[in-house]
Amino acid sequence: MPMPTTQQFCTFFLGKQFFGVPVDQVQEVIRYQEMTRVPLVPKAISGLINLRGQIVTAIDLRRCLGMPDRKPGELPMNVVVRTSDGAVSLLVDEIGDVLELAQDTFEKPPETLPAAMRATIRGVYKLPEHLLLELDIVHAVGAAETGNGAVLART
Amino acid sequence: MADSDDIVKEFLAESQENLDRLDRDLVELEKHPSDREILASIFRTIHTIKGTCGFLGFNKLEAVAHVGENLLARLRDGHLILNPVRTSALLAMVDAVREMLGSIESTGNEGERDDQKLLATLTELLEPDAASAGAASSGAATGGVSDVALPQEAKAEAKPEKKEETGKEEIKEELKEEKEETQEKIAPAVVPAIEAQAAEVEAEKPEAQNAAASSAATAEHAGEKSAEPESNRAPEGQHKQEVSQNTIRVSVSLLDQLMNLVGELVLARNQILQFTRNTEETSLVTTGQRLNLIATELQEGVMKTRMQPIGSVWSRFPRTVRDVAIACGKRVRIEMEGQETELDKTLIEAIKDPMTHLVRNAVDHGIERSEVRAAAGKDPEGVLRLRAYHEGGQVNIEIIDDGAGLDLKRIVHKAVQKGLIQADEGARLSDREAANLIFLPGLSTAEKITNVSGRGVGMDVVKTNIERIGGTADIQSSPGAGTTVKLKIPLTLAIVPALIVTAAGQRFAIPQASLLELVGLGVEETQQRIEIIQGAAVYRLRGNLLPLVELRAALRIAAPAVEEKSAGNNEGKSAGKSEGKSEEKNVPVPTHASDVTGSGLGEQRGAVNIVVLQADGNKFGLVVDEISDTEEIVVKPLGKHLKNLNVFAGATIMGDGKVALILDVLGLAQHAHVIDESRDRETAEASAGAARDALQAQQRRSVLLFRLADGARMAINLSAVARLEEFQAGSLEKAGRLETVQYRGQIMPLVRLSQSLNGQGMAAGGDASLQVIVVYAGDGRNVGLVVERILDIVDESFQIDHQTSRPGVIGSAVIQQRITEVVDVPGLLAAIPGMERKTIPPTLGRSAAVGA
């Protein structure tokens, strides 16, 4: 049966919310890495990790999206994505499966989403059981850099 | 096809080198028009280019080179004399050749261009002018031929102290050999011709054993032979085989790759060394030591392969200076010192443009016109000196002109006019600071915009570019005597020795280059020798005041690792240790960076570690928690997301695999300086205020105004107020004799001010459903002050009349034109039974029990 165009997504959770990024933008997924905090940067930048000799900036997606912080003791996972400025690690709560999603289940983000989240979401895939939010990596990283995530989070 | 591509590439690389030399030689020749050696060298270079491009089928290029060669031939043979017009024409020819080569490099062909005018000019100049006609003699011409072999050698030998350059020359020449070989493969028919010629020449010139330069020339002739068989300037070529085997041409990207790998190796070695420190296994320890030695040598070796003498950048400056000087109608001589000073290739590339700009600037703006100079009693010919030398793991480059110096007043004026600085700021600047204003973007003091410089872009770009590679730029000027721009460039960017320090449990690397000394102070010394001037801590270092910057405060990392812990970060051993220590020291947690730098120091501190650093000529002391070892660190760039942080130069991976940030000392100094500046300003304002009314200025303060149930106006010092809260009257609970409320998971005792101060009953507050509470934070506890209404927060100067003081009240003052009593909270609490400082903990304990 000819299917509509599909795309593979690497999925992950932040709290109960289900997110995904296109698989071809993901370099690798690794467990929690020790981080070196960087002073004087926006809060969404959690620190630097050593990825086999390469230094990668880790960005806490919860903070980018204006979500509350992880509970103490809960270790985030690293989703290392490729960006035009090199690899960046996105800190997430839990990793899901790789899913193949059809384009025709895609919709623009609903207007009612909190501003911080709406700016960093490309749209929503309607899965049978739940919704998958596709993350806009460029926006998420950009928001972390400028500290906008934190600003938006407050509004 | 691939072969011929390779040949083109070789041709390009080599021609570029030759062209750089041409510029230099032509300018040199202009000064000594009769110097046959230089002339011969120039002729040979052009000849080579012409020959090779004829061979490769670049006809336009060949045509241009051909006319140039004709002119040169006539000059060499003494039929013509070199004059500025001819020099300019020849330089224009060099430019045309360079342009075409550039075009060949990028597009593969010579590009669409019309050289008719240039060709015409050059041809025109072939006509001898009356003056030069008689000079020719056949003897001179033959002399020219036999000298062909010598110039390169002669030049190199003339400067025996400049070994590096000689070496480089040799390499260049040897590289040419290679090319020659390639060509031989392509055109084997040419070889016998060369050899025949070589033999011939050797017969003429048996002493010609100095292979490099001349044999290279031979090589080029090989290519040219096919196109122009009648050419006959080929000296010996016998030794080329031997020389060519000593060097090979290696691509820079391969060297980069090697450098990266060595970087990784150094990291791995650091890690292994860390293991071996904790082991008894002797064989592992010895192996580790050997690895250490080998890695170090390998690192040095690979770094050397990337080193180039700075002269390779400078070689084009004589030309630049000549052109600019002629364009401005000035006479300028260039002197160079330390061309052999070596720098990493990437750095050489990086300083090329900034240096060119500085050189042009110096000639255009720095050096005056001859008549002005003569009037000022100076040599009409200006001197531009370039100096390079190693110092403390850095290369210093100085661009010194003996011109008029900077007009500091005008620079300051311009900067103020353009809104780059404030007027009062400008008035306070030191000469040096004022001079350095010219590095600000958008500042150009040129009277008229020439096509050379003065568009207000440039100096800031120079500074940015230099700083991007970890260097610094500084300018000094003395009126009438000249200007010196001083650049400091690191030798290499990749691997640097660094001191590892700890602050608030985090490790930081400080590049050794900026490190002057370490000072450790005991508790007593700390008390005595660290002094606070208006909030700025200073230390007396051998009689001089050393400003201190606290790393924790500067980076606002004073709260040690609470967040990391909550995020589940297991702090590493060393970091954990130091964290523990820093907590023992009980350093107060600062809330604002600005109020920490000084105030935290000296008083509460125990022993203090000071890292004395040098940034841009200024010394300052960095106060850190702990000083560890020095280590060779591999500098890794920070992601682009963090590039804006000028406080960090990059990051590195430590022996334990964790990431540590590298401090950018200059950036840190600036960062800390910003704080200083704002403090200076505050101080200045304060003193200005003091001049107006010393007493008032001192008494100015922020207070919270509120009203009690009986209508009394009261004030409380704002700094003692933590928060303002409202509670439902029902949420107040009784604990023993005290009223309390649950506040942020704790029990906070409440004090009804109207009751305690004015002896009124509780009835007044009882009917209000909402209780307004001022949370007072002091002595490490919270106490809620129940008031009737919050009125305002004011920042006013007022005088407290202590006559009216009573228990709990400091006195009264006129605030907002009304008499207001100022509450003395500690005094008040001390007067309330059960609230005294000492009995607080047991009281709280009891009340907790009662409350439950």
Interface residues (C-beta under 8 A of the other chain):
Chain A: Y32 E34 M35 T36 R37 V38 P39 L40 V41 I45 S46 G47 L48 I49 N50 G53 Q54 I55 V56 T57 I59 D69 R70 P72 G73 E74 L75 P76 D85 G86 V88 V141 A144 E145
Chain B: E264 L267 Q506 L555 R556 I557 E563 E564 K565 S566 A567 G568 N569 N570 G572 K636 P637 L638 G639 K640 H641 L642 L645 V647 F648 A651 I653 G657 K658 V659 A660 L661
